[in-house]
Amino acid sequence: MGLEKYQQKRDFSRTPEPKGKTPPNAEGNSYLIHKHAARRLHYDLRLELDGVLLSWAIPKGPSLDPKERRLAVHVEDHPLEYGDFEGNIPKGEYGAGTVLLWDRGTWEPIGDPRDGLRKGDLKFRLHGEKLRGSWVLVRMGKPAAGADEKQNWLLIKHSDEEAVPLQERDVLEELPDSVATGRSMQEIAEARDRQWTSEGETPEPPDLKTLSGARRSPFPERVRPQLATLVEKPPEGDEWLHEVKFDGYRALCRIEDGKARFYTRQGNDWTDRFASLVAAVEALTVQNALLDGEVAVLLQNGASSFQALQNSLTTKGKDLVYYVFDLLYLNGYDIRRTPLLERKALLASLLREEAGPVRFSDHFQGNGKELFETACKHSLEGIISKQANRPYTSGRSADWLKIKCVKSQEFIVGGFTDPGGSRIGFGALLVGFRENGKLVYAGKVGTGYTERTLKDLLPHLEKLQQPESPFVNPPKGSAVRKVHWVKPELVAQVEFSEWTRDGILRSPSFQGLREDKKPAEVGRENVADAAQSQQDRLDVAGVRISNPDKILYPGQGITKLQLAQYYEAVLDWALPHIKNRPLMFLRCPEGFHKQCFFQKHAADSVAEAVKKVNIPEDDGEATGLYVDSAKGLISLAQMGVLEIHAWGCRISRIERPDLMIFDLDPDSGVAWERVVEAAHEIRAFLKELGFVSFVKTTGGKGLHLQVPLSGNSNWDEVKGFSKSIADALVSAAPDRYTAVMSKAKRKGKVFIDYLRNGRGSTAICPYSTRARAGAPVATPVDWDELTPDLRPDLFTIETLPSRFAALRRDPWEGIYKFKQSITAEGRRMLEG
């Protein structure tokens, strides 16, 4: 059908809807449903095929009941840009009204989808946040000649594990709000904050409190800068940002209480050297921030020059420019885990002046090859390419790549020669680099010096003289005539044309001393293979992530690498609850929607960082599993673990549980409000017994109450005591609670599952993901937060980072400080 009819029906000067275009060779499979309050409320099903969104208007919306056959009117195709549209279409425009993004994910055709469309029998599977499983669209009657829209179809749910009778679950009533923003139709109608241009959506300034990956934190004491890996050519793809590479000094700038200080990559305070920049930085409208950038001096042609920078610093540096390319901390929030593109958007809002001494280092997204060619044409040093969606990681990695127009690097000075003819100072520097702890000779550098440099540098060289060569392979014969060896303490920046086969520099030229570099870190810069560099990028906390692009949550497009990065981001919160406990894993190597399996014993497929522990059993010993480090936790993601379940004890005291757990599992007909009410009621009952309890969402429809124990009781005692508590609650309110697992006995009630307290039983760990649609996470919450407004599906891999940023304290702070015991008095209270 294409987009012609879609575009004919709309005035894009008035509607915020995207105009759209059909991309060439499109092969996506996105799926979404819009909830659309036009003249009448209806739902729009959209399936991506051949670069457009096939669309059907469903007046009554979809149903999970196979007996419900919902009318679906085939309407015009929509552009792919419409896939995340949520907002208001103005009155007088086609489809005027409020549009809510009700569901999204991917779809999987069953058979040839084009053939299915032609025949009027389109079968498919949905992998959405709300809808899953197998469905079919069936055309009613034969299509009129030439007609490709306004045909009546039926949307029918196939009978599978996702099917539910309508009287048991009406998904439209149960989950009415947006999967994108959590807003209701009324909130979207009142907001009117969605605007589109011909270039796409105009982004709102990022909100620091909800910035993904941001967390409240005191000012970091010291941050080591992120460094780039040298490669031969720029990477391809829109996931890369490309910036101009400046030939200057790397500098981190700390703004604390409005006062600025500059530091080198080694942590040396160079505020006095960059004094001309201090006032400009302090003029920014920010109280506390950590900036990362490059201090440079520009020539008349706009290129930066390290030699000009050296000269400027000797004259108080009045022409210095600080190009800022990253923002790591801002006003109480550490944002290093925030994706680069979001950090730069926030940075750009702070640096608005284009010609001052403090400037925003802008970037280009994609088209790295063209930018590199332009940079070299204009005699720039090169470009830096950075992964747009990656966090800031100290040290060298392949998330940042550098591509140079002219070869240059730092070398260690190991000697100098006498000057010849009328030259003053010295003749040439003998330079080298570190390799396996040794200084390797790389050649003589005899050009690039000004008379002032020759004169000023000589006294430094003379002070460092020593009788022996510092090189492991010093030059011989005539090459060492009139050579003076020096202690290898000075670092020089050198440009050169290439390396010879013998490892000697060809046509080297001195650019200046690098006072910000230590000799110990100067090695030969070898051009890395770009593909290998990307493999290096896949190390998370020292764990190599294989198949990093494997989709584990199709609805959100969350990959195995992103799962590992999630656990890296929540390490400080999650590890205290997981480490040193016997564990059971749910492994889903192909994604939660494919085959998964549980594992609780050691096997060959277990990562090295996942430790083994011998657990006594009736028939001998079993080899259990646990983790005790960040590397161990990240290794679980590498193994495709989507759920981490733990015993209620530590490996050091396997027979003495330190947790008592109550799993509140509601029947499908029980409202969330009743589950919340039950949790508070059970908390109050536990308090009467003298126990402090903590609560977490499970990533499902229930809640877990966790009671920390002293570890004085054995498994039978804890299980028996928890059963007595559950029985007492059931006895007091038999119409609301049951302690029996039988589905027949659970109808309309909340099942108080005390069986988690048996030896060998497990419960989902705090901050563990769940193998369910939407990538939910089991999340500790404060009791004050636990209200009916706290949706059970609120916390996911995508939303949890913003929660950390907003929290003032850990909801479970001090949980293991409570050494609570099961006492005779407590038992008597239950018996009475």
Secondary structure, DSSP 8 states (H G I E B T S, - for coil): --SHHHHHT--TTT--S------TT----EEEEEEEESSSEEEEEEEEETTEEEEEEETT---S-TT--EEEEEEEEEEGGGGG--EEE-TTSTT-EEEEEEEEEEEEESS-HHHHHHHTEEEEEEEESS-EEEEEEEE-S---TT--SSEEEEEEE-SSTT---TTT--HHHHS-S-TTT---HHHHHHH----EETTEE------GGG-TT-EE----S----EEEEEBSS---STTEEEEEE-SSEEEEEEEETTEEEEE-TT--B-TTTTHHHHHHHHTSS-SSEEEEEEEE-B-TTS-B-HHHHHHHHTTTTTT-EEEEEEEEEETTEE-TTS-HHHHHHHHHHH---SSSSEEE---EES-HHHHHHHHHHTT--EEEEEETT----SEEEEEEEEEESS-EEEEEEEEEE---TT--S-S-EEEEEEETTEEEEEEEE-SS--HHHHHHHHHHHHHTB-SS---SS---GGGGTTEEEB-S--EEEEE-SEE-TTS-EES-EEEEE-TTS-GGG-B----B-HHHHHHHTTEETTEE-SSTT-EEETTTTEEHHHHHHHHHHTHHHHHHHHTTS-EEEEE-TT-TTS--EEE-S--TTS-TTSEEEEEEETTEEEEEEE--SHHHHHHHHHTTEEEEEE-SS-GGGTTS-SEEEEEEEE-TTS-HHHHHHHHHHHHHHHHHTT---EEEE-SSS-EEEEEEB-S-S-HHHHHHHHHHHHHHHHHH-TTTEE----TTTTTTSEEEE-GGGSTT--EE-TT-B-SSTT-BB--EE-TTT-STTS-TT--BTTTHHHHHHH-SS-TTTTGGG--B---HHHHHHHH-
